[in-house]
């Protein structure tokens, strides 16, 4: 008989060992090697069998062993030292407390639908969650006062196995929060669990309790709808990550956004934590948080919807993570109307205003859907992509929201992702750094890597490759056993892979654009690479397809069937159930990290960064982060046939380039050894990669960029809006309404310039314009000359801007003038535009309003010399 409920009975530790519970209760252990060493010493064999999960370790360790440890003075000294170190880490000032001025926010709320903290807390599916986990860990290390908000999924994402014919199978093991490093958020006094509630249509209410995870110094609040106050449908809202249909997904996002804000309010009330001044929405799933904050301001401060919207926008940061339209959540408008209208409406938040926030008003937009990313951009005054290329792609995708402006001016910036080194870098690499380059561990002196003895790097790399090979064999044996193979059929696994063979890694989610099977384009050529007599290659592959993605599952089946072939199965393996633990093993043990997406559909792709920090080299299409940081010496760039309209031909060309790079360059360099058996040229590339990429790919760099470029400016804007009873928000909302109403009366009536007849570089061109302002005043607008080099179609390339000066107002017409510097030779041009101007705007493009001359002014001299 199967149990109908599952729960965890915790061990009662001897008094002298109670400190272990304190260590387990803070997930800093997941990246703190000394604490992990302490757990390992509790029972080394058991530590291996529980797969490095300290909660399970303490749940299964024998009373006799605990009694021995309680009398072991050496162990107790180590325990006390670990506790002292944790308490100092949690309380001592860190970077944020000493390096950031008073403009920085007192607290930041960070919302994400998933978090990859550790394999022992399976609340993630892929890169978005892993990034969110690295963001929180780095915030803890730097002392950035972030509060994380997410959902607790009782079945996580899914566990993956394979059928005998290689088809992906999904399993959803139940997760008991009592067996995780979590505590239930409770009210002071009576200790009752905190409850948050979200109104639903037809008078129903969605209730949730709040679990607290401690990520070092950062609290992470996880909302859980599996409570007795809910009916069964409501209890299942947080059953699976990215599970269910459209209604189910919307309910999850309502709980995350609206319920998440309410959970933060409860936590700050109970804990005394400062209230967040900035709210960071990690992708569109949590976008409804802005509507709840608008409701608060309407209800508690008497603001109108428009006034509250300005206050909320000022303190909101929105990060978009996908350059793929299909990856953005879009709901039917009528469904949004149902959940934000009638009895489910948020007080002071009219349903028509909600619908307008998510409307695709740009050309080619679908007016029947509600776009969560579009809402995120309208609710966030500051928007960014996650690599330089992704920022450019996002400006193209969403530029229509700011119609009238060139794509380059669309207010979507970029902060390239980074990775949390302590999580992803092998212990042996860190130990080598302690011995040879201690300054690197303090974030400086990366050039010292160039002086590390090459034989030491090669020794560590061989050790990590061997560890990967042994772990891969263990996983292969488990997988083949699950697929029904007998012991006799698995004998080959003992010799699968080779710790001395060039090892290429490929691990990621399996949507079609990531092209898992590009390497299979020419199977015979791949076989030749794998079985080359002098320069063999082996490939370790992992990845999960979304349960509803039949195409992705077919790609996995194709790769598994090839890897099952007897002639190559010792050289290419697919390892199922890709999770953080397998990801760590692969980025540490692989010599080369391969990535071949359809450019430019990879937003960032941080796994290659993790490999680089472990001494691996990248072999990748120039997409995401690799596009901006590839320098010709830190790996290999696979040529991309971007312009081809025939996808089959494009795949053929790029696969051929991939084979050629591996055969003629990568493997040749790896196996080119000197008299000491060292691949000197390879190791020079490794050292160059570490020295140059090391400081760039760290999440400490990323989070400092967020603090300086987004969080601090957002806090300043939010304070300006809130000052004097939200006078700034009231004034800006009134001004925007007046500008929008009067803008049709703004026009550039006349443009002329002097000095075009004999221009030369270093001179100035005097430009004059007459502008009709209608009901507006010169203080409401900026009149700008836009100038620079022009292309053959007269488009201004990489323009510069000069604000012109108002000289002679004439009723509602104003004459403006200014001198354009002629600072370059060749074809040159200019135009004039009028844009709204207000000190509380983040940019002059914010309203999407611009007035241009009716026709471009003629150029009297096309070549200015």
Buried (B, 14 or more C-beta within 10 A) or exposed (E): EEEEEEEEEEBEBBEBBEBBBBBBBBBBBBBBEEBBEBBBBBBEEBBEEBEBBBBBBBBEBEEEEBEEBBEBEEBBEBBEEBBEBBEEBEEEEBBBEEEBEEEBBEBBBBBBBBBBBBBBBBBBBBBBBBBBBBBBBBBBBBBBBBBBBBBBBBBBBBBBBBEEEBEBBBEBEEBEBBBBBBBBBBEEEEEEEBBBBBBBBEEBEBBBBBBBBBBBBBBBBBBBBBBEBBEEBBBBBBBBBBBBEEBBBBBBBBBBBBBBBBBBBBBBEBEEBEEBBBBBBBBBBBBBBBBBBBBBBBBEBEBBBBBBBBBBBBBBBBBBBBBBEEBBBBBBBEBBBBBBBEEBBBEBBEBEBBBEBBBBBBEEBEEEBBBBBBBBBBBBBBBBBBBBBBBBBBBEBBBBBBEBBBBEBBBBBBBBBBBBBBBBBBEBBBEBBEEBBEEBEEBEBBBBBEEBEBEEBBEBBBBBBBBBBBBBBEBBBBBBEBBEBEEEEBEEBEEBBBBEBBBBBBBBBBBBBBBBBBBBBBEEBBBEBBEBEEBBBBBBBBBBBBBEBEEBBBBBBBBBEBBBEEEBBBBBBBBBBBBBBBBBBBBBBBBBBBBBBBBBBBBBBBBBBBBBBBBBBBBBBBBBBBBBBBEEEBBBBBBBBEEBEEEEEBBBBBBBBBBBBBBEEBBBBBBEEEEEEBBBEBBBBBBBBBBBBBBBBBBBBBBBBBBBBBBBBBBBBBBBBBEEEBEBBBBBBBBBEEBEEBBEEBBBEBBEBEBBEEBEEEBBBEBBBBBBBBEBEBEBBBBBBBBBBBEEEEEBEEBBBBEBEBEEEEEBBBBBBBBBEBEEEEBBBBBBBBBBBBEBBBBBBBBBBBBBBEEBBEBEEEEBE
